[in-house]
Amino acid sequence: MSRKFRINRNFDTAVGTVALLLAGSLWAADEKNGFDVSDAVVPADEIIWGGVPRDGIPPIHNPKFLDADDADFVRDRDRVLGVFRNGFAKAYPIRIMERHEVVNDTFGDETIVVTYCPLCFSGMAFTVQNEHFDLKFGVSGLLFNSDVLLYDYQTGSLWSQIRSQAISGPLKSILIPAIPAAHTTWRDWKNRYPDTQVLSTDTGFGFRYRSSPYREYERSRDLMFPVRNRSRDYRNKERVLGIKFGNVQKAYPFKELRKYDMTTFSDSIGGNTVTIEWFEDDDYARVIDDDGEEIATVIVYWFAWYAFHPETEVFVAESG
């Protein structure tokens, strides 16, 4: 971990972090936190230790929620991951997600995992239930392209968040279906879904959720971990809306969207016509298909999108 950033990845307890590092450093560095990556679909030497042991960043397995009116710890400008599914609206404040990265949840009878990687600014939600398995996830303590690698407790397979795929283990190469998750402000989400529930700070852990431990990292141009592909077309941490449509990927840098004179416009991705909706006041964008349905996308730092998608198309405002 770079010394340029005074970030405690196990967060509020320095003594606890030292203990975890001492207990896990040799094991993690030599054994990939106990995961066998010899069969990985990505280069094994690019799967690196993130500085904590397995579940050293603790996932939330039994989340508690508050009504929107009772969530006085969330400010209007705070960012949340919002998910609307099966008639339920839930908001996951980023200040909580930064310290846990994984929330195993349910929307009605459907099992959902909500994930966030603070190194990449990437919040994504997945449906993880089918006729063969009903998965629950933890944080492996490993990274690929600076992005969190999840693991499922049932098989021990490693899953890449941004690839949305198992990269090693018994479920290797299986894709996990992403669902729309709005990385927006609390004000915006609450206006859209006034009856939303909000993830409570009563997580069972003694963390403080008052501020972001990644503020210094977000402001810096530097990265903490290596990535495979780099591009200087935009700042490393320029926010982009990334979409995958079949074998085509496209990025909408917020820098370009701010130049554009339209907040709603049509575009073509892989021969498919979609509608881009841009909400500048909330630093948020989304994609709607021809049927009026929102498509699963990710708001992410430019460096991370490009690391996974070096062949990406890029929206440029001057081209319309």
N, C-alpha and C positions, 0 to 999 in steps of 0.2 A: 504494500500500500504506500502510495506516495506521501512523503513528508510535507508536500506543499499544501496539503489540506488537513486541517485539524478536525478530522471527522472521526467520531467514535462509532464504528459500525455496529457495535453492540449497545451503543447509545449511552444511557444516562449513568451507568455505573462503571467508572474507570477501573476500579479494583476487579470487578467481574470480568471486564474485558481482558485484563492482564492474565487472570486465572484461565480464561478460555484459551487464550493464545498459547500459554505455557502448556496447557493440557493437550491442545490439539495441533500445535504447529508442525511437529515432525510427522505425526500421523497424516495430517491434511496435506502437507507438502509432498510426502512420498506416496501416499495411497489415494490421493484424490478424495479425501474424506471418506474413505472406505468404499467408494464406487469403482466398479470395474468398467473402464472406458475403452478396453482393447477392441471392442467391436463397434466403436462409435462411428456415426455417419459423417462426422466432422473430424479434422485432425486432432488426435488425442493430446498432442502437445499444446494445442490452443485452448484446451479446457484447463483453466487455471484456478488456483485457490484464491478466494476472495478475502481471506483474512479471518474467517470464523469457521468453526466446525459445523457439522450438519445440524440444522435447526438452531444454530447459535443466534440467528435472527428468528425469533419464535413466531410461527404462523398462528392465526386465530382459528380455532376449530369450532367454537360454540359462541358465535358473535351475539352480542346484545345490542338492541336498537332503541332509539328514542324517537318520539314524535318530533316533527320539525320545530314546533313551538318550544320544545323543551331543550333543544340543542343550542343553548346559549354560548357554548364554547366555540362554535363555528361562526366566523365573521363573513360578511357578504362577499369579500374579495378572496377569501380562502378557496383553494382549489379542492375539488372533490372528483371522485369517479362515480358517475351516476349510471345505474342500471335499471331499466324498466323491462320487466319480464313477467309473463303470465298474470298480468294485472297488478303486480307489485312494483313499487318504485322504492329504491334504496340508494342512499348516498354514502360513500366511503371517503371521509376526509383524508386528504393526502398526508396531513401531519401524523395521522395514525398509520396509514399505509407505509410510510417511510420506515417505520420501526418494526413492521411485521411482514410486509411484502406479499403475504398470502392470507386470504380469508376464505375458508371453506364454508359455503353458505347454501341455503336452499331458497328457491322461489316457488312456492307451492310444493309440488311433488318433485320438482326438478333440482338436481344437484348442480351447483354452479361454483366455480372457483374464480375469485377476483384477485388479480395480481398487479403488482407495481414494482418497477425497478427504478430506484432513484438515480442510479448512474446513467440511465438512458431516458429518464422522464417518461417512461412507457407504462401506461396503464391499460391492461387488457383483461377481459373476462371470457371464460370458456364454459361451455356445457360439457360435463365430464361423465355423463351417464348414458349407457346404451344397454343393449340386451346382453352384452358380454361382461361389462364391469361398471362399477360405480366408484370412481376414484376420489381419494383425498390426497392433498398435496402438502409438502413441506418445502423448506428452503435448503438446498443442498450445500450451500456455502461455496459453490463453484460458479464460475462465470465462463461464458463463451462470447467473444466480441463485446466484452464489458457488460453483457446482459445476464440477468439472473438465470440460473438453471434450477428449475423446480425438480422435485422427485415425487413419485407417488409411493405411498406406503404399502400398497398392495403388491407391487412387483419390484420396486426399487429402480424403475427406469428413470433416466434423466430426461427432462423436457426443457427445450429451449422456448422461452416465452415469445420472442419476436418471430422465430421460425414457426411457432405453433406446432411443434413436432417433438416426438420422442427421439432423442439422438443416440441413446444407448439403452441396453437392457432388454428384457423380454418383449417390450412393446416398441422396440426400435423401429423408426420410420413411420409409425402411425401419426397421422395428423389429428390435432385436437380442434374441434370446431369453435372458432371465435364468435362471440355475440357482441352487438353494439354496446359500447361503454363510453359515456360522455366524460371527457376530461375537461371540465369546465369550472366556472365559479359556483360557489354555493348560491349566490343570488340568482344566477341563471337557472340552475337546477330546481331551486325552490319555487321560482316563478312558473316553471313548466309543470312541476308536480308538487303542488302545495301540500298534498297528503303524504309526501315521501317520509320514509323512516331514515334515520341517520345512525350510522355505526357509533356506538357509545365508547367513551374512553374507559369504561369499566371492562377492561379486557382480561383481567386477572394477572396483569403484569404491572410492575411499579414504575412504568415509564411516565415521564412528563410529555405531554403532547402540545406544549404551548408554542413551540417554534420549530423551524426546520433545521436539523443538523447538517443539511446539505447546502445551506445558503452560500457558503464560500465556494464550494465546488461549482454551483450553478453559475456564479458570476465569473469564474475563471475560464480561460480559453483551453486550459490543459485537461487532459484525461488522466484517470488514475490507473487504467489498465490498457494493455495493447489491444488493437483491433486489426482485423485482417486487411481491410480496404479503407483508404483514406481519400478524401476529396477536399480541396480548398475552395470549391465553388461558393460555399457559405460557411459562416462561422460554425465551429464544432457544435455549439449548443443552440444554434438557430432551431426554433421549433418548426416542425413540419407535420402536415397531415399525410400519413402514408396509407396507401391502399394497394391491395393485391387482388387482381381480377384474372383468374386463371393463371397463365404464365407471365402476365404483364404486371409490372409494379409501377406506381407513379407517386411522386412526392409533390406536395403543395406547400412550399416554404411560406411561412407566415409573412416573411419579408416581401414576397411577391404579392400575396393577397392584400397586404396593406397598400400596395401601389395601385391595385386594380380598382376600377371605379364602380364595381358591381358587388353586391353582397350575396347575390344568388345568380348562378349562371350554369349553363350546360357545358359539358365537356365529354370527350370520347376517351375511353380506356379500353384498349384491346378490342375495338369495334363496338363496344357497348356505350350507349349514351347514358350519362348520369348527371345529376344535379348537385352542384357544390353549394353548400350554405356556409357563409362566413359571418361570424359574430365577433367583430373586432373588439368591442368593449369587454368581451369575456375571454379573448384570446382562444377562441374555440371554433372549430369547423367540423362539418360532417358531410356525408355523401348519401344521397337518396337515389334509389333505382327507378326504373320506368314504372314500377307498380306502386311507387310512393313509399316504399319500405326503406328504412335506414340500413346501410351496409356496414358491416363490422370493419372498422379502420383503427388506426393507432395514431395518437399524437405523440411525437417522439423527437429527440434531438437528431439533427441532421447527421452527425457522425455515426450514430447508431443505425439509422435507416440505411445509409450508404454502406456501412460495414456489412450488412446482410444482403443488400440489393445494389451491387455496383452497376448493374445494367438498368437501373431505374430510369424511367422517364421523369422529367421535371417540368412542372408548370412554370412558365415565365410570363409575367404580367404583360410585357410589351407585345407578346404574341396573341394575347386575348385567349 
